[in-house]
Amino acid sequence: MPDVTTPYPTGTPCWIDLMAQDQQAALDFYRDLFGWQGQVGPPEFGGYAVCTLDGKPAAGIGPATAPEGMPEPPTVWTTYLATTDAEATQEAIVRAGGTLLVPVLDVGTLGRMLVAADPQGAVFGVWQAVDFSGAVVVNEAGALTWNELHTDDIEGATGFYGEAFGIEIEKMEGAEYWSLMVGGRAVGGASLLANDPPGTPAHWLSYFAVDDVDSSVDAVVKRNGTVLAAPFDMMAGRMTVVADPQGAPFAMIRPKPM
């Protein structure tokens, strides 16, 4: 797929990142699995690393830190939704019943961000691009290819993401699955929590494209990751859900040609 060279439309997943207890171990794991290149970043950005694939930004990995007296963030991949006005989106999130976890802040000259949770508890980020628009390489082996909301309230999610971002959530014909639509284009999906293990909270799941799902699972296991859902075939391709050695869940998929 051609590189992403234009700003992401509001509501479109544009970036993902991971806050890891052991940042270097996470950098090593994803380098070996997906071929990413990345190193601990400068102190002024908290050591945050922008990982690249073939020299193009693919994802971020940072150290799990928190202000004194606050709990460290969980080791999970966070999906960031694009906006052109972080302040206005923050107000819309609160108005729609969401919860602010990290209010709007500037990230140097790169952009502005915030972190919030929807009314069902699914955590997501928001990114307003300035000098940095987000992932440049997507939809190819080793890169992000899909983002999926897992919720127990599709109707509530439809209202919240519609008000906060203008996202439309439409049911796919013949399936218990929903498409997240921006400008008439599917930019992600939504699934019911009933399909997840009991007790799983609402969340966003990141999918990475791979050439061979089964061999990628073997590579995860050899590097002390765990398999949460063994490889299986479904309408979009062959996929699996795994967790890295520090417990961050993610999916891998070999998509069927559309």
C-alpha positions as CSV (number, residue, x, y, z in Angstrom):
1,M,0.0,0.0,0.0
2,P,1.3,3.5,-0.7
3,D,2.6,5.4,2.3
4,V,0.2,7.6,4.3
5,T,1.4,11.1,3.4
6,T,-1.8,13.2,4.1
7,P,-3.4,14.0,7.4
8,Y,-5.7,11.3,8.8
9,P,-9.4,12.4,8.8
10,T,-10.9,13.0,12.3
11,G,-12.0,9.8,13.9
12,T,-9.6,7.6,12.0
13,P,-7.1,5.5,14.0
14,C,-3.8,7.2,13.2
15,W,-1.2,5.9,15.7
16,I,-0.6,3.2,18.3
17,D,1.8,3.0,21.2
18,L,2.8,0.8,24.1
19,M,4.0,1.8,27.5
20,A,6.2,-1.0,28.7
21,Q,7.7,-1.8,32.1
22,D,10.9,-2.8,30.3
23,Q,11.1,-0.6,27.3
24,Q,14.3,-2.1,25.8
25,A,12.9,-5.6,26.1
26,A,9.8,-4.5,24.2
27,L,11.9,-2.8,21.5
28,D,13.8,-6.0,21.1
29,F,10.7,-8.2,21.0
30,Y,8.9,-6.2,18.3
31,R,12.2,-5.8,16.3
32,D,12.5,-9.6,16.2
33,L,8.8,-10.2,15.4
34,F,8.0,-7.4,12.9
35,G,11.4,-6.1,11.8
36,W,10.9,-2.7,13.5
37,Q,13.8,-0.4,14.3
38,G,13.7,1.8,17.3
39,Q,15.8,3.0,20.2
40,V,15.2,4.8,23.5
41,G,14.4,8.4,22.7
42,P,15.6,11.7,24.2
43,P,14.9,12.7,27.8
44,E,12.7,15.6,26.8
45,F,10.2,13.1,25.3
46,G,10.5,10.7,28.3
47,G,12.6,8.3,26.3
48,Y,9.7,7.6,23.9
49,A,10.8,5.6,20.9
50,V,9.2,5.9,17.4
51,C,9.6,2.5,15.8
52,T,10.1,2.4,12.1
53,L,9.5,-0.2,9.4
54,D,11.7,0.2,6.3
55,G,12.6,3.7,7.7
56,K,8.9,4.8,8.1
57,P,7.1,5.4,11.4
58,A,5.0,2.4,12.4
59,A,4.3,2.6,16.1
60,G,5.6,4.0,19.4
61,I,7.1,2.3,22.5
62,G,7.7,4.2,25.7
63,P,8.6,3.4,29.3
64,A,5.7,2.9,31.7
65,T,5.9,5.9,34.0
66,A,3.4,8.0,36.0
67,P,3.5,11.0,38.2
68,E,4.4,10.4,41.9
69,G,1.5,8.8,43.8
70,M,-0.3,7.7,40.6
71,P,-0.4,4.1,39.3
72,E,1.7,3.2,36.3
73,P,-0.2,2.8,33.0
74,P,-1.2,-0.8,32.1
75,T,1.0,-2.6,29.5
76,V,-1.4,-2.4,26.6
77,W,-1.4,-1.0,23.0
78,T,-3.3,2.3,22.8
79,T,-5.1,3.3,19.7
80,Y,-5.1,7.0,18.9
81,L,-7.9,8.6,16.9
82,A,-7.1,11.6,14.8
83,T,-8.6,15.1,15.3
84,T,-7.9,18.6,14.0
85,D,-8.7,20.2,17.3
86,A,-7.7,18.4,20.5
87,E,-9.4,20.9,22.8
88,A,-12.7,20.7,21.1
89,T,-12.5,16.9,21.0
90,Q,-11.7,16.8,24.7
91,E,-14.8,18.9,25.4
92,A,-16.9,16.6,23.2
93,I,-15.6,13.5,24.9
94,V,-16.6,14.8,28.3
95,R,-20.0,16.0,27.0
96,A,-20.6,12.5,25.6
97,G,-19.9,10.8,28.9
98,G,-16.3,9.9,28.5
99,T,-13.6,10.1,31.2
100,L,-10.4,12.1,30.8
101,L,-7.3,10.2,31.9
102,V,-4.6,12.5,30.5
103,P,-5.9,16.0,29.5
104,V,-4.7,17.7,26.4
105,L,-0.9,18.3,26.3
106,D,1.6,19.4,23.8
107,V,4.2,17.0,22.5
108,G,6.9,19.3,21.4
109,T,6.2,20.5,17.9
110,L,4.9,17.1,16.9
111,G,1.3,17.6,17.9
112,R,-1.2,17.5,20.8
113,M,-2.6,14.5,22.5
114,L,-4.9,13.3,25.2
115,V,-6.0,10.0,26.7
116,A,-9.6,9.1,27.6
117,A,-12.0,6.3,28.2
118,D,-15.4,5.9,26.6
119,P,-18.5,5.4,28.8
120,Q,-17.9,1.6,28.7
121,G,-14.3,1.9,29.9
122,A,-12.4,1.3,26.7
123,V,-9.3,3.5,26.8
124,F,-8.1,5.4,23.7
125,G,-5.8,8.3,22.7
126,V,-6.5,11.3,20.6
127,W,-3.9,12.9,18.3
128,Q,-3.9,16.3,16.7
129,A,-1.1,16.4,14.2
130,V,1.3,19.4,13.8
131,D,4.7,18.2,12.5
132,F,3.8,14.5,12.9
133,S,0.7,13.0,11.4
134,G,1.0,9.4,12.7
135,A,1.8,6.1,11.2
136,V,3.3,6.4,7.7
137,V,3.5,2.7,6.9
138,V,0.3,0.7,7.4
139,N,-1.5,-2.3,5.8
140,E,1.6,-4.3,5.0
141,A,3.5,-7.1,6.8
142,G,4.8,-5.9,10.1
143,A,2.6,-2.8,10.2
144,L,-0.7,-1.8,11.8
145,T,-3.7,-2.9,9.6
146,W,-6.8,-2.7,11.8
147,N,-8.2,-1.4,15.1
148,E,-11.1,-2.9,16.8
149,L,-13.4,-1.8,19.6
150,H,-14.6,-4.5,22.0
151,T,-17.6,-3.4,24.0
152,D,-20.7,-4.7,25.7
153,D,-22.8,-1.7,24.5
154,I,-22.8,-1.1,20.7
155,E,-25.7,1.4,21.0
156,G,-23.8,3.4,23.6
157,A,-20.6,3.3,21.6
158,T,-22.4,4.5,18.5
159,G,-23.7,7.5,20.4
160,F,-20.4,8.3,22.1
161,Y,-18.0,8.0,19.1
162,G,-20.6,9.7,16.9
163,E,-20.8,12.7,19.2
164,A,-17.1,12.9,20.0
165,F,-15.6,12.1,16.5
166,G,-18.4,11.8,14.0
167,I,-17.7,8.1,13.6
168,E,-20.7,6.0,12.4
169,I,-21.0,2.4,13.6
170,E,-22.8,0.2,11.1
171,K,-23.7,-3.5,11.5
172,M,-22.2,-5.8,8.8
173,E,-24.8,-7.9,7.0
174,G,-25.0,-11.5,8.2
175,A,-22.5,-11.1,11.0
176,E,-22.3,-10.0,14.7
177,Y,-19.8,-7.4,13.7
178,W,-19.8,-3.7,13.1
179,S,-17.8,-1.3,10.9
180,L,-16.5,2.0,12.1
181,M,-17.1,4.5,9.3
182,V,-15.5,7.8,8.6
183,G,-16.5,9.7,5.5
184,G,-18.1,6.5,4.1
185,R,-15.0,4.4,4.6
186,A,-14.4,1.6,7.1
187,V,-11.5,2.6,9.4
188,G,-12.0,0.0,12.1
189,G,-14.4,-2.5,13.6
190,A,-16.4,-3.3,16.7
191,S,-17.1,-6.6,18.4
192,L,-19.1,-7.7,21.4
193,L,-17.3,-8.5,24.6
194,A,-19.4,-11.7,24.7
195,N,-16.8,-13.1,22.2
196,D,-13.9,-12.4,24.6
197,P,-13.0,-14.5,27.7
198,P,-15.3,-13.8,30.7
199,G,-14.2,-10.8,32.7
200,T,-12.5,-9.1,29.8
201,P,-13.0,-5.3,30.1
202,A,-14.0,-3.0,27.2
203,H,-10.9,-2.2,25.1
204,W,-9.4,-1.4,21.7
205,L,-7.4,-4.2,20.0
206,S,-4.6,-3.5,17.5
207,Y,-4.1,-5.8,14.5
208,F,-0.8,-6.2,12.8
209,A,-0.4,-7.7,9.3
210,V,1.9,-10.7,8.8
211,D,2.8,-12.9,5.9
212,D,2.3,-16.1,7.9
213,V,0.2,-16.2,11.0
214,D,1.3,-19.7,12.2
215,S,5.0,-19.0,12.0
216,S,4.5,-15.6,13.6
217,V,2.7,-17.3,16.5
218,D,5.7,-19.7,16.8
219,A,8.0,-16.7,17.0
220,V,5.9,-15.1,19.7
221,V,6.0,-18.3,21.8
222,K,9.7,-18.7,21.3
223,R,10.2,-15.2,22.7
224,N,8.1,-15.9,25.8
225,G,4.9,-14.4,24.6
226,T,1.6,-16.2,25.0
227,V,-1.2,-17.3,22.7
228,L,-4.7,-16.0,23.7
229,A,-6.5,-17.3,20.6
230,A,-4.9,-19.9,18.5
231,P,-4.7,-19.2,14.7
232,F,-8.1,-19.5,13.0
233,D,-9.7,-18.6,9.6
234,M,-12.4,-16.0,9.4
235,M,-14.0,-13.8,6.8
236,A,-11.2,-11.3,6.7
237,G,-8.3,-13.8,6.7
238,R,-6.3,-16.0,9.0
239,M,-5.7,-14.4,12.4
240,T,-4.6,-15.0,16.0
241,V,-4.6,-13.0,19.3
242,V,-1.4,-13.1,21.4
243,A,0.3,-11.2,24.2
244,D,3.9,-10.1,24.3
245,P,6.2,-11.2,27.2
246,Q,5.1,-8.2,29.3
247,G,1.4,-9.0,28.8
248,A,0.3,-6.6,26.1
249,P,-2.4,-8.2,23.9
250,F,-2.5,-7.7,20.1
251,A,-3.8,-9.5,17.0
252,M,-1.9,-10.7,13.9
253,I,-3.7,-11.3,10.6
254,R,-2.9,-12.4,7.1
255,P,-5.7,-10.5,5.4
256,K,-7.6,-12.0,2.4
257,P,-7.2,-9.9,-0.7
258,M,-10.2,-7.5,-0.9
